[in-house]
Amino acid sequence: MLKEHYCWPKMSKDVQHFVKRCSKCQMAKSHVLSRDLYTPLPAPLAPWEDVSLDFIMGLPWTQRSKDSIMVAVDRF
């Protein structure tokens, strides 16, 4: 994310150094590396059992003055 807004020489080395010294970063970082495949979620047995909603905002404005969409996903 930093690269999107800033740039300086040895930026990635500076970021790595900062993260190594940050106690909150170290607590949030996983120290266990998973070498196995992830277990898939069980498949729902019927529609509308496992539904997720998400909003995508900040899109270009439409002719009807809309700039966002709602995405609904049913895993069935």
C-alpha positions, 0 to 999 in steps of 0.5 A: 500500500505504501508504494501506491503513494510514496517512493524513496530509495531502499523503501522495502528495506526500511519497511522490513526493518520497521515491521521487525521492530513493531511489537503489534506487527509481530503479535499480528503476524502468524509464526506458524507456516501451513504446508498442508492444503486448506480444508474446504468449507462444507457445502450448504444443503439448501439455498440461502443457508450461507449468504454473504453481502458486500458493497463496492463503492466509489465506482464511476457515476451512472446516468442515474447518479449511482456509484456503488453496487451490492454483491450477494453471494449464495454458496449453494 
